[in-house]
Amino acid sequence: MVIQHTVTINKPLQEVETFLIEVSNNSIWQEDVTEAGTTTEGPVGKGTKAFENRNFMHLSFRTEWEVTEYTPGKSFSFASTSSIAPYEGTFMLEPEGDGTKVTFSFTIHASGFNGLFDPVMNSVFAPRFHSNLERLAAILEQK
């Protein structure tokens, strides 16, 4: 299952990027995240490990992930290291006028029997990702 959404945020790229790479902010703009943070020391970069505690449909669970690529001012990618289903995602950042175009791509690698649920999972998760990115834009534009 692949989900992609783009939003333009009326803030400079560096401000958007700074907010996005601060993992603890995930609980501010992502609906289901109750807590998030890094488990490695130092600035965020390739190899940084992080976690998110989520509450979704009355279920609480923890996912862990690692930054797989980080090109400052351009992109930030990550992949799960511990999750119900393996996943990966990328934030692409581009200047757009006085603002920033953010494109988020997310892939869940469901296989076997779980792969049969891709259409259902897509119908549940795609609107959530869309609303989360819209929430991100609203939060940053209020700052």
MDAnalysis code that builds the backbone (N, CA, C; Angstrom):
import MDAnalysis as mda
import numpy as np

u = mda.Universe.empty(429, n_residues=143, atom_resindex=np.repeat(np.arange(143), 3), trajectory=True)
u.add_TopologyAttr("name", ["N", "CA", "C"] * 143)
u.add_TopologyAttr("resid", np.arange(1, 144))
u.add_TopologyAttr("resname", ["MET", "VAL", "ILE", "GLN", "HIS", "THR", "VAL", "THR", "ILE", "ASN", "LYS", "PRO", "LEU", "GLN", "GLU", "VAL", "GLU", "THR", "PHE", "LEU", "ILE", "GLU", "VAL", "SER", "ASN", "ASN", "SER", "ILE", "TRP", "GLN", "GLU", "ASP", "VAL", "THR", "GLU", "ALA", "GLY", "THR", "THR", "THR", "GLU", "GLY", "PRO", "VAL", "GLY", "LYS", "GLY", "THR", "LYS", "ALA", "PHE", "GLU", "ASN", "ARG", "ASN", "PHE", "MET", "HIS", "LEU", "SER", "PHE", "ARG", "THR", "GLU", "TRP", "GLU", "VAL", "THR", "GLU", "TYR", "THR", "PRO", "GLY", "LYS", "SER", "PHE", "SER", "PHE", "ALA", "SER", "THR", "SER", "SER", "ILE", "ALA", "PRO", "TYR", "GLU", "GLY", "THR", "PHE", "MET", "LEU", "GLU", "PRO", "GLU", "GLY", "ASP", "GLY", "THR", "LYS", "VAL", "THR", "PHE", "SER", "PHE", "THR", "ILE", "HIS", "ALA", "SER", "GLY", "PHE", "ASN", "GLY", "LEU", "PHE", "ASP", "PRO", "VAL", "MET", "ASN", "SER", "VAL", "PHE", "ALA", "PRO", "ARG", "PHE", "HIS", "SER", "ASN", "LEU", "GLU", "ARG", "LEU", "ALA", "ALA", "ILE", "LEU", "GLU", "GLN", "LYS"])
u.atoms.positions = np.array([
    [0.840, -1.171, 0.000],
    [0.000, 0.000, 0.000],
    [0.883, 1.231, 0.000],
    [0.624, 2.125, -0.927],
    [1.370, 3.365, -1.022],
    [0.400, 4.527, -0.893],
    [0.749, 5.483, -0.033],
    [-0.047, 6.691, 0.146],
    [0.878, 7.870, -0.119],
    [0.379, 8.839, -0.870],
    [1.165, 10.047, -1.107],
    [0.245, 11.250, -1.039],
    [0.730, 12.307, -0.420],
    [-0.044, 13.545, -0.335],
    [0.919, 14.718, -0.328],
    [0.488, 15.813, -0.916],
    [1.294, 17.029, -0.972],
    [0.503, 18.180, -0.381],
    [1.197, 19.022, 0.364],
    [0.602, 20.216, 0.937],
    [1.621, 21.349, 0.806],
    [1.132, 22.550, 0.614],
    [2.014, 23.716, 0.608],
    [1.807, 24.456, 1.922],
    [2.907, 24.709, 2.607],
    [2.883, 25.384, 3.904],
    [3.462, 26.778, 3.719],
    [2.753, 27.781, 4.141],
    [3.182, 29.166, 3.978],
    [4.205, 29.565, 5.034],
    [5.296, 28.833, 5.044],
    [6.436, 29.098, 5.931],
    [7.706, 28.737, 5.171],
    [8.828, 29.367, 5.509],
    [10.086, 29.034, 4.829],
    [10.486, 27.582, 5.045],
    [11.177, 27.024, 4.053],
    [11.578, 25.629, 4.077],
    [12.328, 25.266, 5.354],
    [13.264, 26.080, 5.761],
    [14.067, 25.745, 6.950],
    [13.197, 25.619, 8.199],
    [12.191, 26.462, 8.326],
    [11.296, 26.395, 9.486],
    [10.460, 25.108, 9.456],
    [9.972, 24.738, 8.279],
    [9.194, 23.506, 8.133],
    [10.080, 22.301, 8.431],
    [11.274, 22.291, 7.857],
    [12.198, 21.177, 8.066],
    [12.571, 21.025, 9.542],
    [12.871, 22.116, 10.197],
    [13.244, 22.070, 11.610],
    [12.132, 21.444, 12.447],
    [10.891, 21.802, 12.166],
    [9.756, 21.238, 12.896],
    [9.606, 19.745, 12.605],
    [9.724, 19.356, 11.330],
    [9.538, 17.954, 10.942],
    [10.602, 17.027, 11.514],
    [11.859, 17.454, 11.543],
    [12.904, 16.546, 12.007],
    [12.992, 16.471, 13.526],
    [12.257, 17.320, 14.234],
    [12.165, 17.196, 15.687],
    [11.088, 16.151, 15.965],
    [11.523, 14.918, 16.151],
    [10.624, 13.761, 16.232],
    [9.542, 13.936, 17.297],
    [9.860, 14.567, 18.408],
    [8.856, 14.737, 19.467],
    [7.660, 15.557, 18.988],
    [7.813, 16.333, 17.916],
    [6.693, 17.102, 17.359],
    [5.647, 16.208, 16.698],
    [5.993, 14.953, 16.405],
    [5.026, 14.058, 15.761],
    [3.740, 13.932, 16.564],
    [3.849, 14.014, 17.885],
    [2.641, 13.905, 18.715],
    [1.793, 15.175, 18.650],
    [2.330, 16.246, 18.100],
    [1.577, 17.492, 17.953],
    [0.731, 17.469, 16.682],
    [1.312, 16.967, 15.593],
    [0.594, 17.072, 14.321],
    [0.032, 15.760, 13.784],
    [0.416, 14.633, 14.359],
    [-0.148, 13.357, 13.916],
    [-1.220, 12.892, 14.894],
    [-2.388, 12.695, 14.376],
    [-3.588, 12.406, 15.164],
    [-3.430, 11.254, 16.156],
    [-2.806, 10.175, 15.764],
    [-2.758, 8.970, 16.593],
    [-1.527, 8.872, 17.489],
    [-0.550, 9.740, 17.297],
    [0.702, 9.643, 18.053],
    [0.522, 10.296, 19.419],
    [0.754, 9.520, 20.476],
    [0.634, 10.046, 21.835],
    [1.988, 10.445, 22.414],
    [3.060, 9.869, 21.881],
    [4.413, 10.191, 22.326],
    [5.388, 9.779, 21.226],
    [6.428, 10.589, 21.040],
    [7.445, 10.265, 20.039],
    [8.773, 10.843, 20.498],
    [9.852, 10.216, 20.066],
    [11.167, 10.725, 20.412],
    [12.261, 9.901, 19.769],
    [13.481, 10.347, 19.953],
    [14.630, 9.607, 19.431],
    [15.215, 8.755, 20.548],
    [15.866, 7.683, 20.149],
    [16.517, 6.797, 21.121],
    [18.029, 6.814, 20.946],
    [18.505, 7.676, 20.056],
    [19.938, 7.859, 19.868],
    [20.288, 9.305, 20.197],
    [21.537, 9.527, 20.531],
    [22.018, 10.869, 20.884],
    [22.383, 11.652, 19.629],
    [22.411, 12.963, 19.772],
    [22.900, 13.828, 18.711],
    [21.821, 14.318, 17.781],
    [22.234, 15.119, 16.804],
    [21.265, 15.660, 15.845],
    [20.708, 14.560, 14.955],
    [19.521, 14.806, 14.425],
    [18.877, 13.839, 13.533],
    [19.674, 13.749, 12.239],
    [19.943, 12.533, 11.831],
    [20.653, 12.264, 10.590],
    [20.519, 10.793, 10.265],
    [21.138, 10.379, 9.169],
    [21.081, 8.973, 8.784],
    [21.547, 8.111, 9.950],
    [20.742, 7.102, 10.300],
    [21.063, 6.216, 11.411],
    [20.375, 6.575, 12.718],
    [19.771, 7.768, 12.807],
    [19.033, 8.136, 14.011],
    [17.886, 7.154, 14.200],
    [17.731, 6.673, 15.421],
    [16.641, 5.750, 15.748],
    [15.589, 6.503, 16.559],
    [14.328, 6.159, 16.314],
    [13.227, 6.867, 16.960],
    [12.073, 5.908, 17.235],
    [11.097, 6.395, 17.984],
    [9.907, 5.602, 18.300],
    [8.681, 6.497, 18.273],
    [7.536, 5.861, 18.144],
    [6.243, 6.524, 18.286],
    [5.316, 5.590, 19.039],
    [4.657, 6.108, 20.044],
    [3.569, 5.393, 20.701],
    [2.291, 5.914, 20.071],
    [1.450, 4.994, 19.635],
    [0.219, 5.358, 18.943],
    [-0.992, 4.756, 19.649],
    [-2.110, 5.427, 19.488],
    [-3.392, 4.922, 19.947],
    [-4.321, 5.004, 18.745],
    [-4.641, 3.843, 18.175],
    [-5.448, 3.793, 16.965],
    [-6.553, 2.765, 17.144],
    [-7.777, 3.202, 16.957],
    [-8.953, 2.332, 17.087],
    [-8.942, 1.593, 18.431],
    [-8.661, 2.314, 19.481],
    [-8.645, 1.805, 20.856],
    [-7.520, 0.811, 21.117],
    [-6.533, 0.771, 20.239],
    [-5.367, -0.091, 20.435],
    [-4.137, 0.791, 20.615],
    [-3.347, 0.481, 21.616],
    [-2.096, 1.205, 21.829],
    [-0.950, 0.324, 21.366],
    [-0.035, 0.917, 20.632],
    [1.132, 0.164, 20.189],
    [2.297, 1.110, 19.948],
    [3.476, 0.527, 19.898],
    [4.708, 1.278, 19.701],
    [5.345, 0.827, 18.387],
    [5.794, 1.780, 17.619],
    [6.581, 1.477, 16.439],
    [7.960, 2.103, 16.625],
    [8.947, 1.461, 16.058],
    [10.300, 1.992, 16.093],
    [10.795, 2.092, 14.666],
    [11.579, 3.131, 14.391],
    [12.053, 3.352, 13.039],
    [13.419, 4.012, 13.054],
    [14.029, 4.038, 11.877],
    [15.369, 4.597, 11.730],
    [15.401, 5.513, 10.511],
    [16.120, 6.609, 10.635],
    [16.314, 7.506, 9.501],
    [17.239, 6.797, 8.514],
    [16.777, 6.631, 7.288],
    [17.563, 5.924, 6.267],
    [18.298, 6.883, 5.340],
    [17.785, 8.069, 5.181],
    [18.429, 9.111, 4.374],
    [17.988, 10.466, 4.902],
    [18.905, 11.407, 4.893],
    [18.551, 12.776, 5.259],
    [19.431, 13.718, 4.464],
    [18.800, 14.453, 3.575],
    [19.486, 15.477, 2.795],
    [18.899, 16.811, 3.235],
    [19.612, 17.548, 4.109],
    [19.074, 18.811, 4.623],
    [18.575, 19.725, 3.498],
    [17.409, 20.300, 3.743],
    [16.805, 21.199, 2.774],
    [16.115, 20.510, 1.618],
    [16.106, 19.178, 1.636],
    [15.523, 18.465, 0.501],
    [14.644, 17.278, 0.887],
    [15.171, 16.324, 1.690],
    [14.374, 15.132, 1.981],
    [14.797, 14.476, 3.294],
    [13.867, 13.680, 3.796],
    [14.017, 12.972, 5.069],
    [13.293, 11.652, 4.904],
    [14.011, 10.522, 4.979],
    [13.397, 9.207, 4.798],
    [13.621, 8.337, 6.027],
    [12.701, 7.411, 6.242],
    [12.783, 6.530, 7.402],
    [12.174, 5.181, 7.063],
    [12.519, 4.173, 7.868],
    [11.954, 2.831, 7.693],
    [11.775, 2.202, 9.066],
    [10.746, 1.405, 9.187],
    [10.465, 0.743, 10.465],
    [11.551, -0.272, 10.794],
    [11.801, -0.399, 12.087],
    [12.685, -1.452, 12.584],
    [11.905, -2.392, 13.493],
    [10.752, -1.936, 13.988],
    [9.872, -2.747, 14.821],
    [8.453, -2.209, 14.661],
    [7.591, -3.021, 14.052],
    [6.228, -2.577, 13.779],
    [5.364, -3.788, 13.454],
    [4.053, -3.598, 13.498],
    [3.116, -4.655, 13.132],
    [3.341, -5.066, 11.681],
    [3.542, -4.080, 10.820],
    [3.848, -4.329, 9.400],
    [5.012, -3.416, 9.021],
    [5.951, -3.917, 8.249],
    [7.075, -3.071, 7.828],
    [6.585, -1.868, 7.020],
    [7.212, -0.717, 7.232],
    [6.833, 0.484, 6.492],
    [8.051, 1.349, 6.234],
    [7.880, 2.279, 5.319],
    [8.900, 3.290, 5.042],
    [8.202, 4.549, 4.556],
    [8.872, 5.662, 4.742],
    [8.284, 6.927, 4.319],
    [9.346, 7.935, 3.955],
    [8.919, 8.939, 3.197],
    [9.805, 10.020, 2.793],
    [9.048, 11.334, 2.784],
    [9.664, 12.362, 3.347],
    [9.204, 13.731, 3.216],
    [10.115, 14.409, 2.207],
    [9.537, 14.939, 1.146],
    [10.279, 15.734, 0.170],
    [9.900, 17.187, 0.403],
    [10.904, 18.060, 0.483],
    [10.691, 19.476, 0.725],
    [11.196, 20.286, -0.463],
    [10.367, 21.233, -0.911],
    [10.761, 22.095, -2.022],
    [10.274, 23.510, -1.740],
    [11.133, 24.505, -2.001],
    [10.640, 25.876, -1.875],
    [9.549, 26.125, -2.913],
    [8.532, 26.838, -2.501],
    [7.456, 27.203, -3.427],
    [7.014, 28.618, -3.079],
    [7.474, 29.570, -3.858],
    [7.216, 30.972, -3.544],
    [7.842, 31.305, -2.202],
    [7.050, 31.869, -1.307],
    [7.523, 32.172, 0.049],
    [7.292, 31.008, 1.002],
    [6.754, 29.917, 0.496],
    [6.421, 28.776, 1.341],
    [7.209, 27.533, 0.985],
    [6.680, 26.404, 1.453],
    [7.350, 25.114, 1.263],
    [6.331, 24.079, 0.810],
    [6.664, 23.390, -0.263],
    [5.854, 22.273, -0.739],
    [6.385, 21.020, -0.056],
    [5.508, 20.316, 0.665],
    [5.864, 19.085, 1.366],
    [5.102, 17.935, 0.727],
    [5.849, 16.960, 0.227],
    [5.230, 15.751, -0.319],
    [5.624, 14.590, 0.579],
    [4.627, 13.912, 1.112],
    [4.862, 12.779, 1.997],
    [4.425, 11.510, 1.289],
    [5.328, 10.551, 1.176],
    [5.040, 9.242, 0.609],
    [5.238, 8.203, 1.702],
    [4.294, 7.290, 1.820],
    [4.344, 6.281, 2.872],
    [3.952, 4.942, 2.265],
    [4.735, 3.905, 2.541],
    [4.465, 2.573, 2.023],
    [4.431, 1.581, 3.172],
    [3.359, 0.813, 3.239],
    [3.275, -0.310, 4.174],
    [3.473, -1.571, 3.352],
    [4.396, -2.406, 3.773],
    [4.717, -3.634, 3.043],
    [3.973, -4.814, 3.676],
    [2.694, -4.893, 3.386],
    [1.903, -6.021, 3.875],
    [2.028, -7.152, 2.868],
    [2.294, -8.343, 3.364],
    [2.461, -9.475, 2.453],
    [1.585, -10.642, 2.903],
    [1.496, -11.642, 2.052],
    [0.708, -12.821, 2.381],
    [-0.744, -12.469, 2.632],
    [-1.305, -13.072, 3.650],
    [-2.707, -12.853, 4.007],
    [-2.981, -11.375, 4.296],
    [-2.048, -10.709, 5.009],
    [-2.228, -9.293, 5.335],
    [-2.321, -8.417, 4.091],
    [-1.679, -8.829, 3.008],
    [-1.740, -8.079, 1.762],
    [-3.147, -7.980, 1.191],
    [-4.017, -8.911, 1.547],
    [-5.396, -8.866, 1.074],
    [-6.155, -7.659, 1.608],
    [-5.661, -7.091, 2.707],
    [-6.346, -5.974, 3.343],
    [-5.870, -4.606, 2.841],
    [-4.989, -4.583, 1.837],
    [-4.472, -3.316, 1.314],
    [-5.571, -2.308, 0.958],
    [-6.626, -2.711, 0.222],
    [-7.652, -1.719, -0.118],
    [-8.342, -1.138, 1.123],
    [-8.590, -1.978, 2.120],
    [-9.226, -1.500, 3.353],
    [-8.268, -0.586, 4.112],
    [-7.019, -1.021, 4.233],
    [-6.030, -0.203, 4.942],
    [-5.848, 1.143, 4.252],
    [-5.840, 1.134, 2.927],
    [-5.679, 2.383, 2.189],
    [-6.850, 3.320, 2.458],
    [-8.067, 2.780, 2.505],
    [-9.238, 3.630, 2.741],
    [-9.261, 4.190, 4.161],
    [-8.603, 3.514, 5.100],
    [-8.523, 4.002, 6.482],
    [-7.367, 4.981, 6.643],
    [-6.195, 4.622, 6.124],
    [-4.995, 5.411, 6.381],
    [-4.831, 6.625, 5.474],
    [-5.226, 6.546, 4.214],
    [-5.027, 7.670, 3.297],
    [-5.680, 8.957, 3.813],
    [-6.944, 8.926, 4.255],
    [-7.534, 10.164, 4.777],
    [-6.822, 10.677, 6.038],
    [-6.304, 9.774, 6.868],
    [-5.586, 10.179, 8.080],
    [-4.291, 10.902, 7.723],
    [-3.548, 10.351, 6.763],
    [-2.310, 10.993, 6.336],
    [-2.605, 12.362, 5.738],
    [-3.657, 12.437, 4.949],
    [-4.066, 13.706, 4.352],
    [-4.376, 14.733, 5.450],
    [-5.213, 14.348, 6.410],
    [-5.582, 15.296, 7.474],
    [-4.401, 15.638, 8.367],
    [-3.486, 14.690, 8.577],
    [-2.293, 14.999, 9.372],
    [-1.431, 16.058, 8.688],
    [-1.249, 15.948, 7.376],
    [-0.449, 16.955, 6.673],
    [-1.150, 18.306, 6.668],
    [-2.453, 18.306, 6.545],
    [-3.195, 19.567, 6.626],
    [-3.066, 20.177, 8.024],
    [-3.077, 19.332, 9.053],
    [-2.889, 19.792, 10.432],
    [-1.487, 20.369, 10.605],
    [-0.478, 19.708, 10.027],
    [0.887, 20.204, 10.071],
    [0.947, 21.621, 9.485],
    [0.346, 21.804, 8.335],
    [0.337, 23.128, 7.699],
    [-0.341, 24.160, 8.593],
    [-1.487, 23.821, 9.151],
    [-2.220, 24.763, 9.997],
    [-1.402, 25.138, 11.243],
    [-0.769, 24.166, 11.864],
    [0.035, 24.427, 13.066],
    [1.205, 25.352, 12.736],
    [1.921, 25.037, 11.671],
    [3.083, 25.846, 11.321],
    [2.694, 27.249, 10.865],
    [1.582, 27.383, 10.172],
    [1.162, 28.693, 9.694],
    [0.640, 29.575, 10.822],
    [0.289, 28.981, 11.963],
    [-0.152, 29.762, 13.120],
    [1.009, 30.294, 13.925],
    [2.210, 29.747, 13.701],
    [3.400, 30.159, 14.468],
    [3.918, 31.480, 13.958],
])
